[in-house]
Amino acid sequence: MAGLSGRTVRDLRRESRSAVLQRLYVDGPMSRHALGPATGLSSGSVSNVVAELLADGLLEEAGVIGADVGRPRRLLRVRRDSGRLIGVDVGETRVRVELFDLALSELARAERPLGPRGYDVEAVVGHVVDGVAEVLRAAGLAPGELLGVGIGVPGIIEDTGEGGAVVHGQTIGWEAVPLERLLRRSGQLPSHVPYFIDNGAKALGQAEMWFGAGRGARNAVVVLFGSGVGACVVTEEAAQGRAVEWGHLTVRVGGRRCRCGARGCLEAYAGAEALVARWRDTGGRPSAGAGEERALTELLAAARPADGGAPDPVAAAVLAETAVYLGAGLSDLINLFQPERVLIGGWAGLQLGGDFLDRVREHALGQALRHPASRVGIELGLLGPDAVTVGAAVLPLAAFFATGGRRPRPAPDHTRSPAWRAAVEGRLA
């Protein structure tokens, strides 16, 4: 029966279960007494929901508090072995697949270099499918035991409903690639196990906001600095974050050609691929056959010699110019979104490190408007190079919590219930 708000008793029960699960996951362990004010539920509702979740095997007791003074209270937490998740990072140099428990502890991992075929669609699909099979096999897990698979990819993601996620990745040559349908075609996973496909920068943002340097912030911008650059903007209106194609902001009219085909994009100056290319163009000499990551390492070694010797002026100039462009791009994000924090992640951002960040911070704060600049912190992310896979795994985890901890069940005519689709579209509470 639906009330005046249109919500049924089942909806209310699901929302109550979701509130308890999310609060325990983020802030637990907690007692039943503390869960009331934390979730806004009555003590009776908390007791009923906790009893259900304990019976379902989703919660467990985690000790007591207050045993010396007054009545002891039993602490509760989410059981880490009550679900399994997979996170996939379709990165610039490799496809990384990781299997996690519900506490996002890694259980197994597989990596596939992109190799000479690069972002060839069939090759990437094959890497994902093979990686999923490998981690399931390593853990002795049946495919149907998964709660879902989250995948972070470059580009703009379109949810086409029953057709699944379609990727528009102009910089990697993907035009309306029906990635979910291609993965389904492999038959690797049962139809009821959902895929959650989203932009890699958004996956990074999810991870840093839940577990890393963004924890506790209401407004933040998380930057993915790899071969290219992208960003996830988190606001109170978009608590799950939204990916923005920040790397294709024009910073110089008629400037260098970007991977997207346009001229003067930020990515043409601030991405690692462009940074190495500019070093080569101005006389830098990375080792023959060096990949992008190794070439960047060599550039940094030339600009900042470990033995304290004189820096290579060409490499140092390229780094200095990159800091100017990246700072200008960050100043635009600060002016537009007025975040509390700007966090820099991605393999290149972490490799460039704190000294480079100091220069970027100086340029960004110097060019941003004084008021938002005075309120923002600019720091490195905390989660390291695996942050995108962790963030990708958060996508099915968040959807699992949004359904009140109800597992996806076999369904012959569809792959998602309305609650699961709402999770994909970012409408989580």
Summary of the structure (lengths in Angstrom):
residues: 429
radius of gyration: 23.1
end to end distance: 22.1
largest distance: 76.1
contacts: 1504
relative contact order: 0.12
helix: 46%
strand: 22%
